[in-house]
Amino acid sequence: MACNIDGAPCAAQSENRLTVWDPATGQAIATTADASPADVDRAVMSAWRAFVDRRWAGRTPADR
């Protein structure tokens, strides 16, 4: 399963999965990649670059 970093899917470094639960029903509704510390570091660095270069500053909330 993929993470989404820099606006594009990319392979997670771990094959581990997390179950997403509906809190209203207690039912499992999806699974997703369990991001590794390295995946999180890549995502944080991507967010930092977007903040520094202000690529999101001119966009409306709907576009973001």
N, C-alpha and C positions, 0 to 999 in steps of 0.2 A: 504494500500500500504506500501511497505517496504522501509526503508533506507538501505544503504549498509555501514556497519561499521565493521572494522576488517576483511574485505574481504568476508563478508557474509551478506545476507539479514537479516534484523531484523525489527520488527514492529516499525513504527513511533509512538510517544506518542500522536499524534494528528490525527484525521480523516480528517483534512483539506487537500485540494488538490490545486496545482498550475497548471495553464495551460501553456504549452510551445508553443510559437509562432514562426513560420518561418518568420524571418525578411524580406525575399525577397518577400514573397507573402502575409504576414499578416494573413495567415491561422493557425488555431490551429492544432498542429501536435501530441500532447501528453499531458498527465497529469502526475503529479508526486507528491510524498508526500511533504507536507509543513512542513519541519522539525521545531520542537519546540526548544526553547533554550536548553532544556535538551538533545535533540538529537544532537544538534550542540556541546554541551560540550562533549558528549560521542565520537563523531567523532574527535574532536580536541585532546582529551586525547589519543585516539587510534593512531593518527598521531604522537603525541609526543612520545609515547612508541616505535613506529617503528623507529623514528629518533634516540632516545637514544640507543636502542639496535642494531641499524645499520642493521636490517634485510633486508633492501632494498639496502644497499650499494654495494653489489656484483652483483646485477642484472643489466642486460642491459636495456636500455630504452624500448625496445620492450617487455621485460618480466614484466616491471612495469605496 
